[in-house]
Amino acid sequence: MNLFIREDFISHAGLPLTWKVECDALSEGDYEALAKIVSEKIKFKDVVGIPRGGIPFENALKQYASNDENDPMLICDDVYTTGTSMREVYQEGAIGIVVFARNEITDDWIKAIWQMSI
């Protein structure tokens, strides 16, 4: 399975797209490494993954949740296209993390590990 696929499909937000980041290609070990990257940059008290793509990321991130109630809730997903799915579950004070951002992130509470810049 390829991580990047040239294929027409409809995004969660209903947009027609011509290529896809297929995060089903990522292994459990890949998500463990990504979670470690996040844990070195962001402190959080709990994590919620966006179904379906964010659940493997959530599972990997859980081990790094703090016991500090002052830390924010972390919302995670695999791919950011428009931010619609992240905004649907946003809670006041939460922060968001995605593995890949296909576009510029317009929400200041969401960060990407990797973001397309062209």
Summary of the structure (lengths in Angstrom):
residues: 118
radius of gyration: 13.9
end to end distance: 24.9
largest distance: 43.7
contacts: 335
relative contact order: 0.17
helix: 26%
strand: 32%
